[in-house]
Each structure stands twice: as structure tokens, then as C-alpha cells.
Amino acid sequence: MDVLNRDQVEAFWRDGYLFLEDAVPPEKLTALSSEFDNWVDQSRSHRQAFGTTLDGRPRFDVEPGHTAEAPTLRRISSPTEISDTYLDVMRSSIAVDAVAQLIGPNVTLNHSKVNSKLPGARTEVKFHQDFLFEPHSNDDMITVLYFLDDVTMQKGPLEVLPGSHRGPLYEHWHDGVFTGSVASAVVDETRDGMVPCPGRSGSACLMHGRTLHGSGPNHSDSPRTLFICAYKAEDCRPLQACHVPSVHEGEVVRGEATNRVRCSESEMAYPEIPTGASFFNQQERHTVDM
């Protein structure tokens, strides 16, 4: 089912991202937010990352300084495994139809997660390209960021560099360390071209896997939470283990399985699989001054 008009399709392939309103119906949005609130309450009884994913790493990641009184839950890996509501939205949103229109008709799930910036937290996302975390046989990969809250400029919205999906793959290794981010020189060179992506709750931003992006901290007194689902063409095959493993990885969400692989040319260093709860640990440990 086509949900995008010609201008929207052209805009995505020109810019490497597309904003989509009303991607999550109000009743499902309420359910998603309620479950997230429950997870925040659950985190109050923990002092550090907790829970377990398929590869034994913690499912719930908290920022340093997390307390019961001021929780800073920032990442939930593979929420589709522990919530029927999140699983349903991952499968049924019109954003998935948009993804199929852009890179389909056959589409599978790569991984899912929740990223949150709670009031008082210092979490920021250093600029990076998703493809550098997840090498595949081709780059027909689209990440959908579902807005669970209104995202204002004060909340540290997603920032993207339009057209960067058609540009180089920037190095994410520096001085022998996988930092999960591009060099500061790259940020300085591209800063003036960055575009923020604020929007209402229930909206979604579709972003190409090569698009350079990041976000600053939340300076408001209300949360900024995203449910993030990474999708890919069914014939886009992984070249390394997924950094956010899930029982739903590879599930066909639109179209059908073909048992085929399609290859395109790209060159990059293999990323480092996180050993901590999330890539935030990788980005926190290392400052790139190159």
C-alpha cells in the first residue's frame, strides 16, 4: 500500500530522511507511553543497567548518576520482546508501509530499541551513521524513529545532514578505538548544514542508514522518548552479528522471503560489538579530537 506521494518519495531520496505525521494512532501512542512509564518506575529499584538480552547484555541501560528519585533510563534494547504493544507498532504502523514503498516490496526488521532523554539527564547522541554499526550486503536500510513525546528544540531533537546518505562513510574508529562517532572535524565541517527534526508525539522520522545524525541533551522539564525500529530490504543481509540482538531480527514485516542476497559496493572497518548495555557506553568512554 502506497502511503507516500511522489514529492515525499523524491524528498527522502534527495535528503536521506522524511518526516511523517500521525504514524502512531492515539490509542497505541498512549499504550506505548504507559509501558515506558512502567519501565521507568521499574528502573527506580536498580542502581545500574539491568535485565538481559539474547546475548547476555543488560536490556535496560541507565545513565551514570541514576537514582530512584531522579531516574535516567536511557535505552531499552529489543522492547518488542517484552511488550506486545511495541511489537504491534513495529509491525503495523503506516511508517512500515512507507519503508516498503521506498526499499521494498520485501522488508524485514533489523532491530528495535527505545532511546529516552528524561528530565535532568545528560544523555546526548554523538554524530554518527547507523551503517557503520551494522555492515550489510547493501545499504537499503531505513530507521524509523517514532515520537512518543512532543519533541521541541529544547529537548535535543534529532539533527540530520541532508544528502549525507549519498556521501562518504565516515570513519568511526579513531586511534585504534571504536568510538561510535565521527571525528570532531567532520562535525565542525557539517554543522552549518545540520537540520533539526522536532515534531508532535505520534509522528515518525524515516532516516536512511547512511545519513549522518546526532542529538543534544534534553534541557526541558519533560521527557523526550523515541521508539526506534530499524528496517531493511529483505535481500539486505548482515555481514556481522547485530549489535541489538532480538528474536524478531529478520522477521518479514512486508512482502515475502526470497532467500536472495543483493550486494552493493561499500568499504568500512568492522564495528566493535558493544560489551556494555548500549552504544552510549562506547560514545561516553571516548572523545574524538581528530
C-alpha positions in Angstrom: 0.0 0.0 0.0 1.5 3.4 -1.1 1.3 5.9 1.7 3.7 8.5 0.3 3.2 10.8 -2.6 5.7 11.4 -5.3 7.1 14.5 -3.6 7.7 12.6 -0.4 9.5 9.8 -2.2 11.7 12.3 -4.0 12.4 14.2 -0.8 13.5 11.0 1.0 16.0 10.0 -1.7 17.2 13.6 -2.0 17.6 14.3 1.7 18.1 10.9 3.3 15.2 11.5 5.8 11.5 12.2 5.8 9.1 13.4 8.5 5.8 11.5 8.7 2.9 12.8 10.8 0.3 10.6 12.6 2.4 7.4 12.2 1.1 6.0 15.5 -2.7 6.2 16.3 -3.5 8.0 19.6 -4.7 4.8 21.5 -1.4 3.0 20.6 0.6 6.0 21.5 -1.0 6.1 24.9 -0.2 2.4 25.4 3.4 2.8 24.3 3.9 5.7 26.7 2.2 3.9 29.6 4.5 0.9 29.2 7.5 3.1 29.1 6.4 4.9 32.3 6.2 1.5 33.9 9.8 0.7 32.8 11.0 4.0 34.3 9.3 3.0 37.6 10.9 -0.4 37.4 14.3 1.2 36.9 14.0 3.1 40.2 14.8 -0.1 42.1 18.1 -0.6 40.2 21.4 1.3 40.6 22.8 0.2 37.3 21.9 -1.4 34.0 19.6 -4.4 34.4 17.7 -7.1 32.6 19.1 -9.5 30.0 19.0 -9.6 26.2 19.7 -12.6 23.9 23.5 -12.1 24.1 23.5 -11.7 27.9 24.0 -7.9 28.0 21.6 -5.7 30.0 18.3 -4.8 28.3 17.8 -1.6 30.3 20.5 1.0 30.3 20.7 3.9 32.8 22.8 7.0 32.7 25.6 7.4 35.4 24.0 9.1 38.4 20.7 7.3 38.0 18.7 7.2 41.3 15.3 6.2 42.4 14.5 9.9 43.0 15.9 11.0 39.6 15.8 8.1 37.2 17.8 8.4 34.0 16.7 5.3 32.0 18.0 6.0 28.5 17.9 2.8 26.5 15.7 -0.3 26.3 17.0 -2.9 23.9 14.5 -5.0 21.8 11.4 -3.8 23.6 9.4 -5.9 21.1 10.5 -9.0 23.0 8.8 -7.8 26.3 5.8 -5.8 25.0 3.0 -6.8 22.7 2.2 -3.1 22.2 5.7 -2.3 20.9 5.7 -5.5 18.8 2.3 -4.4 17.2 3.5 -0.9 16.4 6.7 -2.3 14.9 4.6 -4.5 12.6 1.6 -2.4 11.8 2.5 1.3 11.6 1.9 3.1 8.3 5.6 4.0 8.6 6.4 0.4 7.7 4.3 0.8 4.6 6.3 3.9 3.8 9.5 1.9 4.2 8.2 -0.8 1.9 7.3 1.8 -0.7 10.9 3.2 -0.5 13.0 0.0 -0.3 10.5 -2.9 -0.7 8.4 -4.6 -1.5 10.0 -7.1 0.8 11.1 -5.7 4.1 12.4 -7.2 7.3 13.2 -5.9 10.8 16.8 -5.4 11.7 16.4 -4.4 15.4 14.4 -2.2 17.8 15.1 -0.1 20.8 13.8 2.8 22.9 16.0 5.8 23.4 15.0 8.3 26.1 16.2 11.6 27.5 14.5 12.1 30.8 14.4 15.5 32.5 17.7 16.2 34.2 19.6 13.5 32.2 22.7 14.5 30.3 22.4 11.9 27.5 23.3 13.1 24.1 24.0 11.2 20.8 27.2 12.0 19.1 27.1 12.3 15.4 27.3 9.0 13.5 26.0 6.9 10.7 24.0 3.8 11.6 25.5 1.8 8.7 28.9 2.0 10.4 27.4 0.0 13.3 25.8 -2.7 11.1 27.6 -3.6 7.9 25.3 -5.3 5.4 25.4 -6.6 1.8 23.7 -3.4 0.6 22.5 -0.1 2.2 18.8 -0.3 1.6 18.2 0.3 5.3 15.8 2.8 6.9 15.5 3.6 10.6 12.1 4.8 11.8 12.0 7.0 14.9 8.6 7.0 16.5 8.0 10.1 18.7 6.4 9.0 22.0 6.6 12.6 23.2 6.3 16.0 21.7 9.9 16.8 20.5 10.8 20.5 20.8 14.0 22.3 20.2 14.7 22.4 23.9 14.5 18.6 24.2 17.5 17.9 22.0 15.8 16.8 18.8 17.3 14.6 16.1 19.6 16.5 13.8 20.4 15.3 10.3 22.7 16.3 7.5 20.5 16.3 4.4 22.1 14.4 1.5 24.7 12.8 3.6 23.4 9.3 2.7 24.8 9.9 -0.8 28.2 10.9 0.6 31.1 9.2 2.3 31.0 6.6 5.1 32.9 8.5 7.8 35.4 6.6 10.0 34.1 5.7 13.4 37.4 4.2 14.6 40.0 6.6 15.9 43.4 5.8 17.2 42.5 2.1 17.3 39.3 2.7 19.3 35.8 2.3 18.0 34.2 5.5 19.3 30.8 5.0 17.6 31.0 8.6 16.3 32.6 10.7 13.6 35.6 12.9 14.2 35.0 16.3 15.6 36.4 17.8 12.4 33.6 16.2 10.5 31.0 17.7 12.9 32.7 21.1 12.5 32.6 20.9 8.8 29.0 19.9 8.5 27.4 21.8 11.5 26.0 24.6 9.4 24.1 22.2 7.2 22.5 20.2 10.0 18.7 20.3 10.2 16.8 19.6 13.4 13.7 17.4 13.4 11.2 18.5 16.0 7.6 17.2 15.9 4.5 16.2 17.7 4.0 12.9 19.5 2.8 10.1 17.2 4.9 11.4 14.4 7.8 9.5 12.9 11.1 10.3 11.1 12.3 7.9 8.5 16.1 8.1 8.1 18.4 6.3 5.7 21.1 4.1 7.3 23.9 6.2 5.9 22.5 9.6 7.0 24.8 11.5 9.4 22.9 12.4 12.5 23.1 13.1 16.2 21.3 14.9 19.0 22.0 17.1 22.0 20.8 16.7 25.6 17.2 17.4 26.8 17.1 20.8 28.6 13.4 20.7 29.3 11.4 19.5 32.3 9.6 16.8 30.3 10.8 13.6 28.6 11.9 13.0 25.0 11.4 9.4 24.2 11.7 7.6 20.9 10.8 4.1 19.8 13.3 3.2 17.1 12.8 0.4 14.6 15.5 -0.3 12.0 14.1 -2.0 8.9 15.9 -3.2 5.8 15.2 -4.7 2.4 14.7 -8.4 2.7 17.7 -9.1 0.4 20.0 -6.9 2.5 21.9 -9.4 4.5 24.1 -8.8 7.7 27.8 -9.2 7.5 28.3 -9.1 11.3 26.2 -10.0 14.3 23.5 -7.5 15.2 24.6 -5.0 17.9 21.0 -5.1 19.3 20.0 -8.8 19.0 16.4 -9.9 19.1 14.2 -12.9 18.4 12.5 -10.7 15.9 15.6 -9.9 13.8 14.9 -10.9 10.2 11.2 -11.1 10.6 9.4 -10.3 7.3 7.1 -7.3 8.0 6.1 -6.6 4.4 6.2 -8.7 1.3 7.8 -12.2 1.4 11.0 -14.0 2.0 13.1 -14.6 -1.2 16.2 -16.4 0.1 18.2 -14.0 -2.0 21.1 -11.6 -1.3 21.8 -8.4 -3.1 25.2 -6.7 -2.9 26.4 -3.2 -3.5 29.8 -1.6 -3.1 30.9 -0.1 0.2 34.0 -0.1 2.3 34.3 0.3 6.0 36.0 -1.2 9.1 34.1 -3.7 11.0 32.5 -2.1 14.1 33.0 -3.2 17.7 30.1 -5.1 19.1 29.2 -3.3 22.4 30.1 -5.2 25.6 28.0 -2.9 27.8 24.3 -2.2 27.8 24.4 0.0 24.7 26.4 2.1 22.3 26.1 5.0 24.8 28.9 3.3 26.8 31.1 3.4 23.7 30.4 7.0 22.9 30.9 8.0 26.6 34.3 6.5 27.0 35.9 8.1 24.1 36.3 11.8 23.0 37.3 12.3 19.4 39.6 15.2 18.8 40.7 14.3 15.2 
